[in-house]
Amino acid sequence: MACYGREHYVKLAKELGLEGDQGEKFVSELYNEELLGLEQQARIKRVTARAESYGDIDKVPGDGNCMFTCISRALDQFRTDISVDMRTSSAVRDSIMNYIVGNSDEYSHAFCEDETFDNYVTRLRQNGQYGDNHILNAAANHYQLSFFIVTETSDILIFPDNGIVKGTVYLCYTGNHYDRIVA
């Protein structure tokens, strides 16, 4: 991302004939967007540096399916008793969502009035919808895997509720994207 600085946007606003409040709003929005982009890049570098201490980063597309893609790639390591082809993020998504629906008594209580359980399931079944902590918990239980998640400031561990762990999936989380760590 190019870094132009505030003065660049002031000059651009003048060239576009934007003055007063309109010009200031234009400058503020673009400059703030630039700063947020730089902050995000710095966060990604910090998380990646931490994650690389655990292994190589397996970059996955930022298409809203990153969590599911990471899980599908990791499942190839633990394929011993997986009966369904889990080589795609959509197959993993379907499998996890079916697990959540099949265990609705365990998962439905976690939702509030902002979104019902049924709406959550419908939304998360759609390609491109970001996974969340409910998905990671369900994946841990469904596949009997633990998840070791490296973030900017800490590591998060998620274990299956029954304590049986067949393997560990290492993930790097930048705040809005997951990549897999090959440990």
C-alpha positions in Angstrom: 0.0 0.0 0.0 1.3 3.4 -1.0 1.7 6.0 1.8 0.9 9.4 0.5 0.3 11.4 3.7 -2.3 14.0 4.5 -0.8 16.8 2.3 -1.3 14.6 -0.8 -5.0 14.3 -0.1 -5.3 18.1 0.6 -3.7 18.8 -2.8 -6.0 16.2 -4.5 -9.1 17.8 -2.9 -8.1 21.2 -4.3 -7.5 19.7 -7.7 -11.0 18.2 -7.6 -12.5 21.5 -6.5 -13.5 20.2 -3.1 -13.4 23.0 -0.5 -14.6 23.7 3.0 -16.4 20.8 4.9 -16.6 18.7 1.7 -12.9 19.0 1.1 -12.0 18.3 4.7 -14.3 15.2 4.8 -12.7 13.9 1.6 -9.2 14.4 3.0 -10.1 12.9 6.4 -11.7 9.8 4.9 -8.8 9.0 2.6 -6.1 9.7 5.1 -7.9 7.7 7.8 -8.3 4.8 5.4 -4.6 5.0 4.6 -3.7 4.9 8.3 -6.0 2.0 8.9 -4.4 0.1 6.0 -0.9 0.8 7.4 -2.1 -0.3 10.9 -3.5 -3.6 9.4 -0.3 -4.2 7.5 1.7 -3.7 10.7 -0.6 -6.1 12.6 -0.3 -8.8 10.0 3.5 -8.5 10.1 3.5 -8.8 13.9 1.2 -11.8 13.9 3.1 -13.5 11.0 6.4 -13.0 12.9 4.9 -14.7 16.0 3.4 -17.5 13.9 6.6 -18.2 12.0 8.2 -19.2 15.3 5.8 -22.2 15.2 6.3 -23.2 11.6 5.8 -22.3 7.9 2.8 -20.1 7.0 0.4 -21.8 4.5 -1.3 -18.8 3.0 -5.0 -19.3 2.1 -7.2 -17.0 0.0 -9.0 -14.2 1.7 -12.4 -15.1 0.3 -14.4 -15.5 3.5 -13.7 -19.2 3.6 -10.2 -19.0 5.1 -11.0 -20.8 8.4 -12.7 -23.6 6.5 -9.8 -23.8 4.0 -7.3 -24.0 6.8 -9.3 -26.8 8.5 -9.6 -28.7 5.2 -5.9 -28.5 4.5 -5.1 -29.6 8.0 -7.5 -32.6 7.8 -5.4 -34.1 5.1 -2.8 -34.7 7.9 -5.3 -36.5 10.0 -7.3 -38.4 7.4 -7.2 -41.8 9.1 -10.9 -42.1 9.9 -12.5 -39.3 8.0 -15.1 -40.8 5.8 -16.1 -37.7 3.8 -13.8 -36.1 1.3 -12.7 -33.0 3.2 -10.4 -31.5 0.6 -12.5 -28.4 0.0 -13.6 -25.6 2.3 -17.2 -26.2 1.2 -17.1 -29.9 2.2 -15.7 -28.9 5.6 -18.2 -26.1 6.0 -21.1 -28.5 5.3 -19.7 -31.2 7.6 -19.3 -28.7 10.5 -22.7 -27.1 10.0 -24.3 -30.6 9.9 -22.5 -31.4 13.2 -23.8 -28.1 14.7 -27.4 -28.9 13.6 -27.1 -32.5 14.8 -25.9 -31.2 18.2 -28.2 -28.2 18.4 -28.9 -28.8 22.1 -25.2 -28.1 22.7 -24.9 -25.1 20.4 -28.3 -23.3 20.2 -28.0 -21.7 23.7 -25.0 -19.7 22.6 -27.1 -17.3 20.5 -28.9 -14.1 21.6 -31.7 -12.0 20.2 -29.4 -10.4 17.6 -29.4 -13.7 15.6 -31.3 -16.9 16.1 -29.7 -20.3 15.9 -31.6 -21.1 12.7 -30.5 -17.8 11.1 -26.9 -18.4 12.2 -27.0 -21.9 10.6 -28.5 -20.6 7.4 -26.0 -17.8 7.2 -22.9 -19.9 7.9 -23.9 -22.5 5.4 -23.3 -19.9 2.7 -20.0 -19.8 0.8 -17.9 -16.8 1.9 -19.3 -16.4 5.4 -16.6 -16.0 8.0 -16.3 -18.7 10.6 -16.2 -17.8 14.3 -15.5 -19.3 17.7 -18.6 -21.5 17.5 -17.2 -23.0 14.3 -13.8 -23.7 15.8 -15.4 -25.3 18.9 -17.7 -27.5 16.7 -14.7 -28.4 14.5 -12.7 -29.4 17.6 -15.5 -31.6 18.8 -16.5 -33.0 15.4 -13.0 -34.0 14.2 -11.5 -34.5 17.7 -8.7 -31.9 17.0 -7.3 -29.2 19.1 -6.7 -25.7 17.6 -3.7 -23.6 18.5 -4.4 -20.1 17.3 -1.6 -17.5 17.2 -2.8 -13.9 17.4 -1.0 -10.6 17.7 -0.6 -10.7 21.5 -1.4 -14.2 22.7 -2.0 -17.9 21.8 -5.5 -19.4 22.1 -6.1 -23.1 22.6 -9.4 -24.9 21.8 -9.8 -28.5 22.8 -12.6 -31.0 22.1 -15.1 -31.2 25.0 -14.4 -34.9 25.5 -10.7 -34.4 25.8 -9.8 -36.8 23.0 -7.3 -35.1 20.6 -6.2 -36.9 17.4 -4.1 -33.9 16.3 -3.5 -30.2 16.5 -4.3 -27.6 13.9 -2.1 -24.5 14.1 -3.7 -21.3 12.8 -2.5 -17.7 12.4 -5.2 -15.1 13.0 -4.6 -11.5 11.9 -7.9 -10.0 13.2 -9.9 -10.8 10.1 -8.1 -13.6 8.3 -6.8 -17.1 9.1 -3.8 -18.8 7.6 -2.6 -22.2 8.5 0.7 -22.9 10.2 2.5 -26.0 9.1 4.3 -27.0 12.4 
